[in-house]
Structures are given as C-alpha cells and as structure tokens.
Amino acid sequence: MSGSDKKLRIGYSAGSARMVNERAIDSNWVRYMGQHAELVPIPPLALYRLFGGSVERFVREWPESLQRMSDGLLELCNHYDVKTLYLNIPALAPYLFMGRAAGGLDLGFLLIAHSVASEHWLRPWLAIAPFLSERDVLLCSTPSSKAALCQISPRYELAKVIPLAIEPRAWSEVEEALGRRNGRRLLSIGRLEDVKNIELLLRMFAAVLDVLPDATLTVAGEYTGRDRAQIEGYETVITELVVSLELERRVSFAKAVEGEAKESLFSQADLLVNVSTDPGETFGYNLLEAKAWGVPAVCAGWNGFRDVITDGEDGLLVPCEWDGPHPVVDECQASKAVLSLLMNDGMRIRMSRQAAASARRYDNRDIFPAVVREAEQAAEAAVSEPEPINVVTTMGQSMPQQAKLYRLEHLQQLPFHGQTLLRIVTSPSKTPLSEWMPLVKPIASHYAGRTAYAEH
C-alpha cells in the first residue's frame, strides 16, 4: 500500500446471510476485518442489479448479460471507490469472476472456501478455476480444504491457508463457567442434515445413557436440505429415532440459536460432540466456539476437525475411515470417548483449560492482520493473464476440453464431467448423498483420519 497509514478499502455486501451458521462467521468476519481495513458496505440490491435483478435472468439472457455484468461491475467499483471486493455472498462468486474477466477489470476478490467437496459447492469451484488470479485472495481455513481444491485444479495452488478466527473469552469467564458445570451435559450444535450423522449421535448417546443415566444432550440447530421434502423427511427420521431409543427425557432440541442463547449453551456444556462427515466441512467453527468457552470436543477424525482439535489435549478424535464408498465413524469408540471424559473429572477439567488456552491461537487480533496483508499484496499485483480470457468460449467448454486446467483423473467420475462449465455452475445439485460420496472420494478421501482413540 502506498502510505503506511492508509487502509485498504474493501467493498462487501451489507446484507445478512440466510443460514445461522453463515451469519455467525460472516458477521464476525466483517467486524474483525473492519479493525484493519476500511470496509465499504454495498447494498445487496446494488450487486443483484449486475445480474439484471437475479442470477436466473443473468443465465437466461447469456451471453448478452455478460457485458451488462462487466459494465455494471466497473461502474459499481468506481462509485464506491473500491478495487477489492469481499465476496460474502459466495453463490454470486462465479458470475462476478466472469464479469471481471470479460472486462479485464483491475479488481481483486477476497473470498473464503467455506465448503469444497459437497456437490453444491464443487460446481462453483469448477467454474471459478479458469478466472482465479494473483489479484485474488482465496482463503482456506485448513490445509486439507486447500488440498481438496488442488485435487480439482492446479490453479488453486494460489489459495492461502489462514484459519478462521474468534474472540477468546476472558479466563475469569472460563473459570466461572467451569464452576457451574455438572459433568453430564453434552452439546451438539450445527445444521441438522443427513451429512451431519445425527442418527449416529443419538445412538451413541443412548449407549452413554446405559452407563450414565443422568446425562443430557442438547441438539441445537435447524433442519436443512436441498428442498422441503428432504428437510421434513429427515426430521421425521430423527423424531422417530428419539422415540425408539427412548431418549425423549434426556435429549432436547434447541433449534437455531444465536447471540446470548448460544453463548449460554456453550458456557453450560461439559462436552461438545460432533460426528459429522459432511463432504462440505472444512473447519468446524463450532469446535472453535466451544474452545473459547473451555469446552473440550469429542469429534470425528474428519477434515478440518483434525486441525482444530489436538487429540488427548483439548479433546478426543474418533477414528473415521473411508475404505469403502462412504466414510464411517467408529460409533463404539465415540461412546467410549464421551464416557471417558464424563467419568474422569480431572481429565475433563484439564482438557477444558487446555481448550480455552488453545483457542488463543485463533485470536482475531492475530489472524486478521495476516488476512489484510494478503489483500494488500494482492491489490498491488498485476493481472497475470498474458491475454484476455474469452469468457463465453471458456464457459461453453467442458473440463476435458480444458485438460490443462483440471485434474481430470479426480473428476472423470462426476455425473457432469462432460457438461459445459456454464451448465455445471447453473444446474441444481440433485445427486443423493448416498451416491455423491463415492463420486467425490477421489477429491476428498484425505478428509477421513484414523487418529486412534487412546486410553488417556
């Protein structure tokens, strides 16, 4: 940056994310980043005007809409005097990349790879790959999420590994919370969907109750899915399982929680339990939120979880293997891990204090200066493409037609392998999870980890 006291201006959508978990991260991100850069709020409507009002209209009027997008993007950046945009509406990212490339605009994007290997997010990453440049800052919260991106395209070597951040609690708050806990409260927090293995969680808890009948489990989160039928179907499965396992008096469902209600749950919990094998999981922000309150975690040895939790120090990792078509969490070991911590006050309290201490590695005051430095360096970079990209041609080709850009050996099994990039990014995700996991295994098989549960 020219002038040591001049902050980088970064534009961002001033709207609010639809999902609670997305809001939890994005609201903090904007607040933290605003301490180190000059943030410029842009009304969401101004961004959607670039699309003619909606993404559907942009696609319907392709390729004429591309020029409108490019012209509008230039006008938007000039109006708000920004040359860096934080893309906190990730669904718009592929189209904004296209618009920039079509106009050869001097504009950089800052975005986070919150998800990689779910079908919903893999499609956009395939479309973004041709247009990513040194002018952009793509952040991966863990090395494993970057590895998954690099299995898609070598272009993603440009991604930077910087973890998500949090505001640590004061030691006095943590110690006060420890004094209120009874050694029997389990907490699960996040979306309720088949990828999160809520059935496994309930069966595991039933096994815990056989030994500790006074234990309780709070499941906080909203049911999610690609459509209403899937959401209602899964809610029925979970409701019936609670009844069949006779858990009605020991399990409570808190729905989606935010703010003080969420903080209260963390402050009272003895353990956080997360046995998800979501292919889109890249970090596990709820593990970090729990750490801040001194809550150790029992979680699957899955993807970013293994980067956030140190087995035996601030939690226990349950073995997870992916030898077959689907990842499998060791349910028996999960129950044993929970019981070992609930029945050993000394070990649980030691891990609680270590969890609060390790949360300080993710202090936003340390993380966000590094994020902004990356954005500043990217803002000074020249666009490296030797010649303008023909966006219409590029989006009209399939991955095999652009073999140098993609790791085709990891992608050839995908059902949309031979489709054009435009069709890939604009088509809905319809593959059932049971069918999707074997297809995405060549990209994400390293997510599963056999970290052995030990008798600590």
C-alpha positions in Angstrom: 0.0 0.0 0.0 1.2 3.5 -0.7 1.3 5.4 2.5 1.8 3.5 5.7 -1.3 5.0 7.4 -3.7 4.4 4.5 -6.0 1.4 5.0 -7.1 -0.8 2.1 -10.7 -0.1 1.0 -12.7 -3.4 0.7 -16.2 -3.5 -0.5 -18.7 -6.1 0.8 -22.4 -6.9 0.7 -24.1 -5.3 3.6 -26.8 -7.9 3.7 -27.2 -10.7 6.2 -26.6 -14.4 5.4 -29.6 -16.7 5.3 -28.2 -19.6 7.3 -27.4 -19.1 11.0 -24.0 -20.7 10.8 -23.1 -18.5 7.9 -24.2 -15.4 9.8 -22.1 -16.4 12.8 -18.9 -16.4 10.7 -19.7 -13.6 8.4 -20.8 -11.1 11.0 -17.6 -11.7 13.0 -15.5 -11.6 9.8 -16.8 -8.2 8.9 -16.3 -6.9 12.4 -12.8 -8.2 12.8 -11.7 -7.2 9.3 -13.1 -3.7 9.9 -10.4 -3.2 12.5 -7.6 -3.5 10.0 -9.2 -2.3 6.7 -11.6 0.4 5.6 -14.8 -1.6 4.8 -17.3 -0.2 2.4 -20.8 -1.6 2.7 -22.6 -2.1 -0.6 -26.4 -2.7 -0.6 -27.2 -6.3 -1.8 -29.6 -4.8 -4.3 -26.7 -3.0 -6.0 -25.0 -6.3 -6.5 -28.1 -8.0 -7.8 -28.6 -5.2 -10.3 -25.4 -6.5 -12.0 -27.4 -9.6 -12.8 -30.4 -7.7 -14.1 -32.2 -8.5 -10.9 -31.5 -12.2 -10.4 -29.0 -14.9 -11.3 -31.8 -16.7 -13.2 -32.2 -13.7 -15.5 -28.4 -13.4 -16.0 -28.3 -17.1 -17.1 -31.4 -16.8 -19.3 -30.0 -13.8 -21.2 -26.5 -15.2 -21.6 -24.2 -14.2 -23.3 -25.6 -10.7 -23.7 -25.9 -10.4 -19.9 -22.1 -10.8 -19.5 -21.4 -7.4 -21.0 -24.0 -5.8 -18.7 -22.4 -7.5 -15.8 -18.9 -6.3 -16.7 -20.0 -2.7 -17.3 -22.0 -2.7 -14.1 -19.2 -4.1 -12.1 -16.9 -1.4 -13.3 -19.4 1.3 -12.5 -20.1 -0.2 -9.1 -16.4 -0.2 -8.1 -15.9 3.4 -9.4 -19.0 4.5 -7.5 -17.8 3.0 -4.2 -14.1 3.7 -4.9 -13.0 0.1 -4.3 -10.7 -2.2 -6.1 -11.1 -5.2 -3.8 -14.4 -6.9 -3.1 -15.0 -9.3 -0.2 -17.4 -11.9 -1.7 -19.5 -12.7 1.3 -22.4 -13.9 -0.9 -20.5 -16.9 -2.2 -23.2 -18.0 -4.6 -22.5 -14.9 -6.7 -18.8 -15.5 -6.9 -18.5 -17.5 -10.2 -20.5 -14.9 -12.1 -18.6 -11.9 -10.7 -15.3 -13.7 -11.7 -16.8 -14.0 -15.2 -17.7 -10.3 -15.3 -14.3 -9.2 -14.2 -12.6 -11.4 -16.8 -14.8 -10.3 -19.6 -14.0 -6.6 -19.0 -10.3 -7.1 -18.0 -11.1 -5.1 -14.9 -8.5 -4.1 -12.3 -10.4 -5.7 -9.5 -9.5 -8.2 -6.8 -11.7 -10.6 -5.0 -11.4 -11.8 -1.4 -13.3 -15.0 -0.6 -13.3 -18.0 1.8 -13.6 -21.6 0.8 -16.2 -22.5 3.4 -17.0 -25.7 1.6 -15.3 -27.6 -1.2 -16.5 -31.2 -1.7 -20.2 -31.0 -1.5 -21.9 -31.1 -4.9 -23.5 -27.7 -4.2 -20.1 -26.0 -3.8 -17.9 -28.2 -6.1 -19.8 -26.9 -9.1 -18.9 -23.2 -8.4 -15.2 -24.1 -7.8 -15.1 -25.8 -11.2 -16.4 -22.6 -12.8 -14.1 -20.2 -10.8 -10.9 -22.1 -11.6 -10.3 -20.5 -15.1 -10.5 -17.0 -13.7 -8.7 -17.1 -10.4 -5.5 -14.9 -10.4 -2.8 -13.4 -8.2 -5.1 -10.4 -7.9 -7.4 -12.5 -5.7 -7.1 -13.8 -2.1 -8.8 -17.2 -1.7 -8.6 -18.3 1.9 -8.7 -21.9 3.0 -9.2 -22.4 6.8 -7.2 -25.7 6.8 -4.5 -27.4 4.7 -7.0 -30.3 3.9 -9.5 -27.9 2.3 -6.8 -26.5 0.1 -5.6 -30.0 -0.8 -9.2 -30.8 -1.9 -9.3 -27.7 -4.1 -5.9 -28.6 -5.6 -7.3 -32.0 -6.5 -9.8 -30.1 -8.7 -7.4 -27.7 -10.4 -3.7 -26.7 -10.1 -4.9 -23.1 -10.2 -5.9 -23.5 -6.6 -2.3 -23.6 -5.5 -2.9 -19.8 -5.3 -5.1 -20.4 -2.2 -3.8 -19.2 1.1 -4.2 -21.3 4.3 -5.3 -19.0 7.1 -7.7 -20.3 9.8 -11.0 -18.8 10.9 -10.8 -16.5 13.9 -12.6 -15.9 17.2 -12.6 -13.6 20.1 -11.3 -15.6 23.1 -13.2 -15.4 26.4 -11.6 -13.9 29.5 -10.0 -16.5 31.8 -12.3 -15.4 34.6 -15.4 -16.2 32.4 -14.0 -19.7 31.6 -13.3 -20.5 35.2 -16.7 -19.3 36.3 -18.3 -21.5 33.6 -16.2 -24.5 34.8 -17.6 -24.0 38.3 -21.2 -24.2 37.0 -20.8 -27.4 35.0 -22.0 -30.8 36.4 -20.0 -33.2 34.2 -23.1 -34.6 32.5 -24.1 -32.0 29.8 -23.4 -32.8 26.1 -23.9 -30.3 23.4 -24.2 -30.7 19.6 -24.6 -27.5 17.6 -24.9 -27.0 13.8 -27.2 -27.9 10.9 -29.4 -31.0 11.2 -29.0 -32.9 8.0 -28.0 -36.4 6.9 -24.4 -35.4 6.3 -24.1 -34.4 10.0 -24.8 -38.0 11.2 -27.4 -37.0 13.8 -28.6 -40.7 13.8 -25.1 -41.8 14.9 -25.1 -39.0 17.6 -28.3 -40.3 19.1 -27.3 -43.9 19.0 -24.0 -43.0 20.6 -25.8 -41.0 23.3 -28.1 -43.9 24.0 -25.0 -46.1 24.8 -23.8 -43.3 27.1 -27.1 -43.3 29.0 -26.7 -47.1 29.7 -23.7 -46.1 31.9 -24.6 -42.6 32.9 -28.4 -42.4 33.0 -28.3 -38.8 34.3 -26.5 -37.4 31.2 -28.3 -34.9 28.9 -27.8 -34.0 25.3 -28.8 -30.6 23.8 -29.0 -30.6 20.0 -29.0 -27.0 18.7 -29.6 -26.3 15.0 -32.1 -26.0 12.2 -33.0 -28.8 9.8 -31.6 -28.1 6.4 -31.6 -29.7 2.9 -32.0 -29.0 -0.7 -35.8 -29.0 -0.6 -38.7 -29.1 1.8 -39.3 -32.8 1.2 -35.7 -33.7 2.2 -35.9 -31.5 5.3 -39.2 -32.9 6.5 -38.2 -36.5 5.8 -35.0 -36.2 7.8 -36.8 -34.5 10.7 -39.2 -37.5 10.7 -36.3 -39.9 10.8 -34.8 -38.1 13.8 -38.0 -37.8 15.7 -38.8 -41.4 15.3 -35.3 -42.4 16.4 -35.6 -40.4 19.6 -38.8 -42.3 20.4 -37.5 -45.7 19.5 -34.3 -45.2 21.6 -36.5 -43.8 24.5 -34.5 -40.5 24.6 -37.4 -38.1 25.0 -36.5 -37.1 28.6 -32.7 -36.8 28.1 -32.5 -35.1 24.7 -33.7 -31.6 23.9 -33.7 -29.8 20.6 -33.0 -26.1 20.8 -33.4 -25.2 17.1 -31.2 -22.5 15.7 -29.6 -20.3 18.4 -27.7 -17.1 18.1 -26.2 -14.4 20.4 -26.6 -14.8 24.1 -28.7 -18.0 23.8 -25.8 -19.7 22.0 -23.2 -18.4 24.4 -25.3 -19.7 27.3 -25.3 -23.2 25.8 -21.5 -23.2 25.4 -20.9 -21.9 28.9 -23.0 -24.7 30.5 -21.8 -27.6 28.3 -19.3 -30.1 29.6 -18.5 -31.6 26.1 -19.2 -30.7 22.5 -19.9 -33.7 20.3 -19.6 -33.5 16.5 -19.5 -36.7 14.5 -20.2 -35.1 11.1 -18.7 -36.5 7.8 -20.1 -33.6 5.7 -18.2 -33.5 2.5 -18.5 -29.7 2.6 -17.0 -29.5 6.1 -13.7 -27.6 6.0 -13.1 -26.4 9.6 -15.7 -26.9 12.2 -16.3 -23.4 13.6 -18.5 -24.7 16.4 -15.3 -26.5 17.7 -13.6 -23.2 17.9 -16.6 -21.5 19.6 -16.5 -24.3 22.2 -12.8 -23.9 22.7 -13.3 -20.3 23.6 -15.6 -21.3 26.5 -13.2 -24.1 27.6 -15.4 -26.9 26.3 -13.4 -29.9 25.0 -14.7 -31.8 22.0 -15.3 -35.4 21.0 -15.4 -35.4 17.3 -14.9 -37.5 14.2 -11.3 -37.6 12.8 -12.6 -35.7 9.8 -11.1 -33.0 7.7 -10.6 -29.7 9.5 -11.6 -31.2 12.8 -8.2 -32.8 12.9 -6.6 -29.4 12.5 -8.6 -27.7 15.3 -8.6 -30.5 17.9 -5.4 -31.9 19.3 -6.2 -35.5 20.3 -5.7 -36.0 24.0 -5.1 -32.4 24.8 -8.2 -30.3 24.1 -10.5 -33.1 23.0 -10.6 -36.6 21.6 -10.7 -37.6 17.9 -12.8 -40.6 17.0 -11.4 -42.8 14.2 -13.0 -42.3 10.8 -12.2 -44.4 7.8 -13.1 -44.2 4.1 -12.0 -47.5 2.8 -15.4 -48.2 1.2 -17.7 -45.9 -0.8 -18.7 -44.0 2.3 -16.8 -42.6 5.3 -17.5 -44.5 8.6 -17.1 -43.1 12.1 -16.4 -45.6 14.8 -19.6 -45.4 16.8 -18.4 -47.6 19.7 -15.2 -45.5 20.1 -17.3 -42.3 20.1 -19.3 -43.6 23.0 -16.2 -44.7 24.9 -14.6 -41.3 24.3 -17.6 -39.4 25.7 -17.8 -41.7 28.7 -14.1 -41.5 29.5 -14.3 -37.7 29.7 -17.6 -37.5 31.6 -16.4 -40.1 34.2 -13.0 -38.5 34.7 -13.4 -35.0 36.2 -9.7 -34.4 36.4 -9.0 -35.2 32.7 -12.1 -33.3 31.6 -11.2 -30.2 33.5 -7.6 -30.4 32.3 -8.8 -30.6 28.7 -11.3 -27.7 29.3 -8.5 -25.4 30.4 -6.3 -26.5 27.5 -9.2 -25.9 25.1 -9.5 -22.3 26.3 -5.7 -21.9 26.0 -5.5 -23.3 22.5 -8.4 -21.0 21.4 -6.0 -18.1 21.7 -4.1 -19.4 18.6 -7.2 -18.3 16.7 -7.4 -14.8 18.2 -8.8 -12.4 15.6 -6.2 -9.8 16.6 -3.5 -12.1 15.3 -5.4 -13.7 12.3 -6.9 -10.6 10.6 -3.7 -8.6 10.2 -2.5 -11.5 8.1 -5.7 -11.6 6.1 -5.5 -7.9 5.3 -1.8 -8.1 4.4 -2.7 -10.8 1.8 -5.4 -8.5 0.4 -3.0 -5.5 0.3 -0.4 -7.5 -1.5 -2.9 -8.8 -4.0 -4.2 -5.3 -4.6 -0.7 -4.4 -5.8 -0.4 -7.4 -8.1 -0.8 -7.1 -11.8 -3.3 -9.4 -13.5 -1.1 -12.2 -14.8 -3.1 -13.5 -17.7 -1.0 -12.9 -20.9 -4.1 -12.1 -22.9 -7.8 -11.5 -22.0 -9.9 -14.7 -21.4 -12.8 -15.3 -23.8 -15.3 -16.0 -21.1 -18.1 -17.2 -23.5 -15.8 -19.7 -25.1 -14.4 -20.9 -21.8 -17.8 -21.4 -20.2 -19.0 -23.1 -23.3 -16.4 -25.8 -23.0 -16.3 -28.9 -20.8 -13.5 -29.9 -18.4 -11.9 -32.4 -20.8 -11.7 -29.6 -23.4 -9.6 -27.7 -20.9 -7.5 -30.6 -19.7 -4.5 -28.5 -18.6 -6.7 -26.6 -16.2 -8.2 -29.5 -14.3 -7.1 -32.7 -12.6 -9.3 -34.9 -14.8 -8.2 -38.1 -13.0 -10.1 -36.9 -10.0 -13.1 -35.5 -11.9 -13.9 -38.1 -14.6 -16.4 -40.0 -12.4 -18.6 -36.9 -11.8 -22.0 -37.1 -13.4 -21.5 -33.6 -15.0 -17.9 -34.3 -16.2 -18.7 -33.8 -19.9 -21.0 -30.8 -19.5 -20.1 -27.2 -20.3 -18.9 -25.1 -17.3 -21.9 -22.9 -17.7 -24.3 -25.8 -17.4 -22.3 -27.2 -14.5 -22.5 -23.9 -12.5 -26.1 -23.1 -13.3 -27.6 -26.6 -12.9 -29.1 -27.7 -9.5 -27.4 -30.2 -7.3 -29.5 -33.4 -7.3 -27.2 -36.3 -6.5 -28.3 -38.0 -3.3 -25.7 -38.1 -0.6 -25.5 -41.9 -0.8 -24.5 -41.6 -4.4 -22.4 -38.5 -4.1 -19.9 -39.7 -1.5 -18.3 -42.4 -3.7 -18.1 -39.9 -6.6 -16.3 -37.2 -4.6 -13.9 -39.7 -2.9 -11.0 -39.1 -5.3 -11.2 -35.4 -4.4 -11.7 -35.7 -0.6 -10.6 -39.2 0.6 -7.9 -37.5 2.7 -10.7 -36.0 4.9 -11.0 -39.2 6.8 -8.4 -39.9 9.5 -7.6 -42.9 11.6 -6.4 -40.9 14.6 -6.5 -43.7 17.1 -8.5 -43.1 20.3 -6.3 -43.8 23.2 -7.0 -44.6 26.8 -5.9 -41.3 28.2 
